[in-house]
Amino acid sequence: MILNDLQELLHDYKIKKITEDDYDNLYNLELSNIDFYLCTQGRAVTYEEAVQDTIELPPNTTQDQKFYIGFYDNDKLVAVMDYIEHYPSKGIVWIGFFMIDIAIKRKKLGTKIIAEFVKALKKNDIHKLQLGCVDSNNVGLHFWKSLDMYEIRKVVSKDNNRPDWNIIVLEKNLL
């Protein structure tokens, strides 16, 4: 299982699924990353949005494919990741969300987590990693491209609760 393998690789951190008990920590971590939300939706995240993201599913997926996980350093939530197994098709993992606590950004934790995540994916016969990055998120695009992810297409995401997003879909071949 990907999550178990990731925990073995990142043994300095406690990795667990985000539950109701973690919602305040999740919200505070997201709120600390105000620049991300300003460039993607023009305002700060709400508590309800942070919580809703933990349960939202992409089309044609089931709850058992979704893993919204937290990375804890001692008792402090330092990173979160939402990933969907076998989406958009078998053998692919989709990262729906990834965020590091602003207080420790630029200290290579994100790079370390993704490098170990890729190892766990390979161990579980996943052949591609994909994600979408809002084109206005220059910091995010730079981060993902620095990890050898490349653009495969552009799409527009529409939602009544926010401006349309121009999404750059990125991929990393793991074979």
Summary of the structure (lengths in Angstrom):
residues: 175
radius of gyration: 15.2
end to end distance: 18.4
largest distance: 40.9
contacts: 484
relative contact order: 0.16
helix: 38%
strand: 34%
